[in-house]
Amino acid sequence: MNSSYIPLIFVILIIVATVWIGIAATRASQTASDFFVAGRSVGVFWNASAISGEYLSAASFMGIAGMLMRTGYDALWYPVGYATGYLFLLLFIAGPLRRFGAYTIPDFAEGRFDSPLFRKIAVTFVLFIGLFYTMPQMKGAGVTMSAIMGWHYSIGILVVGAVITFNVALGGMKGITVVQAFQYWAKLFAISAPLFVLMTVYGGYSTKLMENRANPADVPRITKETTLNFKGAKDAPANAVAFSSLSDTLITFPDGATIAKASPSRKPLPGEDKMPADAVTKWGEIGTVFDSPLPRGKAHAPETRMGNLGVVTFPATAKPSDAWAIHPFGVTKAGMPIFKDSKAIKTAPKIEFETAAKATLAPGGYFPNAPNNKTWSNPFGTLTSKHGYPLLYTYSLIIALVCGTAGLPHILVRFYTNPDGRSAKRTAMLVMIMLGCFYVFTPMWGTLGRSLLPELYANNTTDSVVIKLPTVLENKLLGQILSGITSAGAFAAFMSTFSGLLVSMSGAMAHDIYGKILRPNASPESRLKAFKFAAVGFGAAAMVLGLLVESFDINMMVGWAFAIAAASYFPLLLIGSWWRGLTKYGAAIGMLTGGTCSLVAIVLSMLLDKKILTWEVSPIVRTLMEQPAIWGVPLAIGIMIIVSKLTKPHLPPDVAMKMLRLHAPEEMGFSKDYIEEKPAH
Amino acid sequence: MAKLPDKLVEESPQFMPKNSSHLSQLSSADHERLAHAVMRRQSLLSLRVAAVFIVVIFGVPLFNHFLPEIAATPILGFTATWLFLGVLFFPLACLLAAYFIRESNRIEEECSDWRTVLGEPPPNPLLRKEGESHTPSPYEGEGRGGVDERGKL
């Protein structure tokens, strides 16, 4: 029986539930403040559920599991950083921000520094970070829909985009709060329940980790003939296939293939020889290949040698009849083998597809692109050692995640929905607990995926491990049901994060731009109208952007948003709340410099990754470009302090009063809400 | 005990300022002092908790780097460092958060009256009740522990 329609049913269920809850909650949305900050009446539990629901995006639901599967231990920093960033938020920002009584970060920027100009700068950043963050959500929706239903990439985007835009325009913040709170629990169920079934059948988390460590040099093996779809150059670097250096790998291309490039998997150091000519040899015909897998490690007399002059030129086009043997080879320097720990260093060819292609891997070899057990299980593996400075990479990553979390505008706006500073703090803590409960499961998916579905390594699709892993179950129906549950969870992830972003962007538009800059005297009704128009506009913009980023990596785009937030809003809020000497010039210049420099570094790094830029960059600079937080955050803070010292006369005269508003307990009577509660109708 | 409901406190202690009656009398120098006093205690607490957190989270990579054998010790099927980072770190962070909230609320309670913060005698509750609009002098009452007493009434 074909049961592949089951995931679709679950996805439809979650969409219907989302719309229904959104409509039901909308009835309760009456006032302008309901729309913008849910009337400040949201209880700690619901608010924490909603923040967690909003925060757990496509990157959290699918990306972390995939990254952990791909890179092992190092990826644990992601869940840790994502969850414990809230500790920083709690320690330094949550209480004061709520007490200050501003609706949004631009409110804070203007109120704290008495500068309408600063509001404009801050609004720009809200929109900027928001749009950056919507792109990966949209991509996740498109990819999931095409993974489970084989539909075109754009359909998932249109469905998610339309549903959420409708919900937000209808219900505003209050409607969305309930939806997001529901979605947190849906996601928690979706990430945990299928895992319990899988672990009952195949063995638990620590069992799999132990198996992985048993033989440090081992790599997941190809146990049966495996046909996979590989990506083309437009998805670079995901079109690369680095073959195993442990044994030969036999590969055929049933529909032919065009290969852009063949090179050694291990980047040759200066002076090392190029790839030997016999690293890739033509091997047999289709049909004869898979009957008797070749004994591992034995060299085979190549039937056809390709290339010459010591460089393999993999044929640009592999014909359907071609079957290839990919051989590991020793790394040499001027013809002499290089040793490390008295073992000759070996590597194997890496090929990059020009266009998407189908390829079949013969049993008996090892999966390409998979790190060995030792690298995977231990710290400083493939993720952080990428450019040769693992410790630096790790620290910069930690700073980006922790500080970025504390500076995401669409999360911060949620803290205004608490009735007071104290409940804001309690909310932050409950969010940490809820996120911890969720994130503890994500590495389990990656770990089980490595053991049970290693084929995802070969074509760089580990991101889909959460969706695909349940289908390995013997019971196909159960497998499809569980896969349906995780698909629905993934959809909940895109929808809740996207709706949060849409609320924060539309809120910034209606409240900060329309209500404060364009028409300061606008009535609450017309602000509401502006909110709805803005929601539709941004929804449409996000869908268009989503269509444009099909070839970008989800985690990478989320990384951009985090790095920008870490070096712009986080310093602004931290220093602005705690240092009375901060002037508007210091704050604005520091924020702009930190955010812009980080953004430029990351974009350049991405262009280098995609080989659009071909600069020679030293590895340490490369590390700092890819993970800019370690210099970006101190840079922003340093500039804030220096410029503030230079512009001391511009300190707001009542800075002590502002500090009291930020820090004095409500009972003392210094707090005041920025916007009075006025009924909208 | 005589019924002397302090309306402001009873109605909604979170929204209604209970001790704001004489705020208008504070000079900006007082504001400065008050802000300094309130922020000092809270920031010391935040920095203390943050220091613990930073030492732990920044210590893990150093530990992995310099003591890889200990980091790889098997515990319950995990390596020590995997167990710590992948599982135990979450509850640890929550414990830090719980400690911070308890202490921070204690500080807020102690700071909820500006008079106590500035080291001035708290007001007489009877006087406060009628003193909302006209305020002769905040320093007339001399009973100790104004906050606690009003809480009991």
Interface residues (C-beta under 8 A of the other chain):
Chain A: Y73 L76 W77 P79 V80 A83 T84 Y86 L87 F88 L90 L91 F92 G95 G204 Y205 S206 T207 L209 M210 R213 S377 N378 P379 F380 L391 T394 Y395 I398 V402 P419 D420 R422 S423 K425 R426 A428 M429 M432 I433 G436 C437 Y439 V440 P443 W578 R580 D654 A656 M657 M659 L660 H663 A664 P665 E666 E667 M668 G669 F670 S671
Chain B: P13 Q14 F15 P17 K18 N19 S20 L23 S28 H31 E32 L34 A35 V38 M39 Q42 S43 S46 V49 A50 F53 I57 F58 P61 L62 N64 H65 P68 A71 A72 P74 L76 G77 F78 T79 T81 W82 L85 G86 V87 F89 F90 P91 A93 C94 L96 A97 A98 F100 I101 S104 N105 E108 E109 C111 S112 D113 W114
